[in-house]
Each structure stands twice: as C-alpha cells, then as structure tokens.
C-alpha cells in the first residue's frame, strides 16, 4: 500500500520544512540589512554622529522592554489533564527584560524573558542555559527538553537524538525540576518516564509550532547559543 502523501505527519513535516526555508531567506535578508546598517553607521561617524539600530525578529505587538524591577514570571497554577500534560492556568507576561526573572515554575513555561532567544533549531546544550533566553525560544514555538542527573544516560542520548532532528526544539540539563525528564512548551509541560514514553512523541506533535505558540514562525536561529 502506498504512503498517504497527505497524512498529518507528512503535512507537518512539509510545514516545518517550509518554515525553515523561510527562516533561511530571512537570514539572507538580515545579512544584507546588516551590511547596509554598517554603511549608515560609518557615514554617521564621518559627520560626527553615531546611530545604532538593532532589529529584532519578534512580531508580537504586546512587547515592551520592562524595567528591571518589573520582571514577572507569571501568576497562576498548573492544571493537569488526563494525558498528564500540565497547562498553566494564569496569565503569562511577554515583556522583554534584561534582569533575572523569578519564575513560579521550573522549568518555566512562559513569562517575561530576555530580548534574545536561545537557539532552538535542534540545539542540544551540555550545560545549563539561562531560563530567560529559553523562555523566549518557547515563545517562538519550541519544545524544551530538560533532564536532571537522575535521568538515565540512554534516555538522555535518545532524547538528544530526537531533538537534533527536530526543528524548533532544544535540550539542556536542569537541576531544579521535580522529575528526571521534563518537556516544556509555552504554557504547557509534561514529565515523562523515559525516551520511549508515548507522551514524548505526542508532546512534540502537539507543541512544536503548535497552537499555543505566541509567535509562530519566528526564528530559532540567530539568538544566543548558550
């Protein structure tokens, strides 16, 4: 029997590939803009003025840069569904802040975050990353896989392999979490027993660029890499 070219899995793969092509095109445009901006800066120096312009790729209209004391991790609580997925019931702020944010959940699933996202194009980090940058990646529709030292190496290796072949995902160690293996998306989180737990594939299918994404299609490259 032939493969259904219009299956949900095929459609999802095609959608992700289309987004990756669009992202590469944006990156090329950004390089051209960067060169043009450099010319403008040099010209400004010649006439005695310096103009520095930094463009962010975020498209959210409710963004602003908050003062250090205004950083909010969100208010509310998790509600656990029949599938074990915990959904944050309260409002998750989306301001850009440069200060450290005190999140009410670990790992965080949303809230104020750093203006620069953490690269999430299948990136696997061997060292802990900053919550504030990772939350920005979640805002772009990424799934964040985290693990503690109690996680089995075989599970960590298998999940790392899955992340590496999945655009809009990332992975890092995380000491301050209740379970050895946790998957997070914007507003959603689940603990899994192993890399072969059926909930792993279900969570990726539902939340990689899923309906919960505040900024679908936003870049997962060009941010910070640690």
C-alpha positions in Angstrom: 0.0 0.0 0.0 1.4 3.4 -0.9 2.2 6.1 1.6 -0.5 8.8 2.1 1.2 12.0 1.0 -1.5 14.0 2.7 -1.2 12.4 6.2 -0.9 14.7 9.2 2.7 13.7 9.7 3.6 14.5 6.1 1.8 17.8 6.2 3.5 18.7 9.5 6.9 17.8 8.1 6.2 19.9 5.0 5.1 22.8 7.1 8.3 22.7 9.2 10.5 22.5 6.1 8.6 25.5 4.6 9.3 27.5 7.8 13.0 26.5 7.7 13.2 27.8 4.1 11.5 31.0 5.1 13.9 31.3 8.0 17.0 30.9 5.7 15.6 33.6 3.4 15.1 35.9 6.4 18.7 35.2 7.4 20.0 36.2 4.0 17.9 39.4 4.1 19.2 40.2 7.6 22.8 39.9 6.3 22.1 42.4 3.6 20.4 44.7 6.0 23.4 44.3 8.4 25.8 45.4 5.6 23.5 48.4 4.8 23.3 49.3 8.5 27.1 49.2 8.8 27.4 51.7 5.9 24.9 54.0 7.7 27.0 53.8 10.9 30.2 54.7 9.1 28.6 57.6 7.4 27.3 58.8 10.7 30.8 58.7 12.2 32.1 60.8 9.3 29.6 63.6 10.2 30.2 63.3 13.9 27.1 61.2 14.9 26.7 57.5 15.7 23.4 55.8 15.1 23.0 52.2 16.3 20.0 50.3 15.2 19.3 46.7 16.2 16.4 44.8 14.7 14.6 42.0 16.5 12.6 39.4 14.6 9.8 39.3 17.1 6.4 40.2 15.7 4.4 40.3 19.0 2.5 43.6 19.4 2.2 43.4 23.2 6.0 43.5 23.7 7.8 46.2 25.6 11.1 46.5 27.4 10.3 46.4 31.1 12.3 48.0 33.9 14.4 45.6 35.9 12.0 45.6 38.9 9.0 44.9 36.7 10.1 41.4 35.5 7.3 38.9 36.0 7.4 35.1 35.8 3.6 34.8 35.7 0.8 34.1 38.1 -1.5 31.2 38.4 -1.0 27.4 38.7 -0.8 24.2 36.7 -3.9 22.2 35.8 -3.1 18.5 34.9 -5.0 16.9 32.1 -5.9 13.2 31.7 -2.9 12.8 29.5 -0.6 14.1 32.2 0.2 17.4 30.5 0.2 20.3 32.9 -1.3 23.5 31.5 -0.6 26.9 33.1 -4.0 28.5 34.0 -2.8 32.0 34.7 -1.6 34.8 32.5 2.0 34.6 31.2 3.5 38.1 30.6 5.6 38.6 27.5 7.7 41.7 28.2 11.4 41.9 27.3 13.6 42.3 30.3 17.3 42.2 30.9 17.0 41.3 34.6 16.8 37.8 36.1 13.2 36.6 36.3 11.8 34.8 39.3 9.6 32.2 37.6 6.8 30.3 39.6 7.5 27.0 37.8 10.7 25.1 37.0 11.5 24.8 34.2 9.5 27.9 33.2 6.8 27.7 30.6 6.4 31.4 29.9 6.6 34.9 31.4 8.8 37.9 30.9 12.0 36.9 29.1 15.3 38.2 27.7 15.1 40.1 24.4 17.4 37.5 22.8 16.1 34.0 22.3 18.1 30.8 22.8 18.8 29.0 19.5 16.3 26.2 19.2 16.9 24.7 15.8 17.5 21.2 17.2 20.2 22.5 19.6 21.4 20.2 22.4 23.2 22.1 25.2 25.5 20.2 27.5 25.5 22.9 30.2 22.5 24.7 31.9 21.1 27.6 29.9 19.5 30.8 31.1 15.8 30.5 31.8 15.1 33.9 30.3 16.6 33.1 26.9 15.0 29.6 26.8 11.5 31.1 27.6 12.0 33.4 24.6 12.6 30.2 22.5 9.3 28.8 23.8 7.5 31.9 22.7 8.8 31.1 19.2 7.1 27.7 19.3 9.9 25.5 20.5 9.8 22.4 22.8 12.4 22.4 25.5 13.6 19.0 26.8 15.3 19.1 30.2 16.8 16.5 32.4 18.5 16.0 35.8 21.5 13.9 36.9 18.9 11.2 37.8 18.0 10.6 34.2 19.3 7.5 32.6 22.1 8.2 30.0 20.3 6.0 27.5 17.2 8.2 27.7 19.2 11.4 27.6 21.1 10.2 24.5 17.8 9.1 22.8 16.1 12.4 23.5 19.1 14.3 22.3 19.0 12.4 19.0 15.3 13.3 18.6 15.9 17.0 19.4 18.8 17.2 16.8 16.5 16.1 14.0 13.6 18.3 15.1 13.5 22.0 14.1 12.0 24.2 16.9 13.3 22.1 19.7 16.2 22.3 22.2 17.6 20.4 25.2 19.6 21.1 28.3 20.3 19.9 31.8 18.2 21.4 34.5 18.8 20.6 38.2 15.7 22.4 39.7 12.9 20.3 38.4 10.7 17.7 40.1 11.2 14.8 37.6 14.3 13.4 35.8 12.8 14.1 32.3 10.6 17.1 31.5 9.3 18.5 28.3 8.1 22.1 28.2 6.3 24.4 25.7 4.8 27.8 26.1 2.1 27.3 28.8 2.4 23.5 28.8 4.7 20.9 30.5 4.8 17.1 31.0 7.1 14.7 32.9 7.9 11.5 31.0 9.3 8.2 32.3 11.7 7.5 29.5 12.7 8.5 26.0 10.3 5.7 24.7 7.3 7.1 26.7 4.5 7.6 24.2 4.0 11.1 25.6 7.3 12.2 24.1 6.1 11.9 20.5 2.6 13.2 21.5 4.0 16.3 23.1 6.3 17.1 20.2 3.5 16.6 17.7 1.2 18.9 19.6 3.5 21.7 20.7 6.4 22.1 18.2 5.0 25.2 16.5 1.7 24.2 18.0 -1.5 26.3 18.6 -0.1 27.6 21.9 2.8 29.4 20.1 2.6 33.2 20.7 4.9 33.9 17.7 4.5 31.1 15.1 7.2 31.0 12.5 9.6 33.3 14.5 13.3 32.5 14.2 15.0 29.7 16.1 18.5 30.7 14.9 20.5 34.0 15.2 20.0 34.2 19.0 22.3 33.0 21.7 23.9 29.6 21.8 24.5 29.1 25.5 
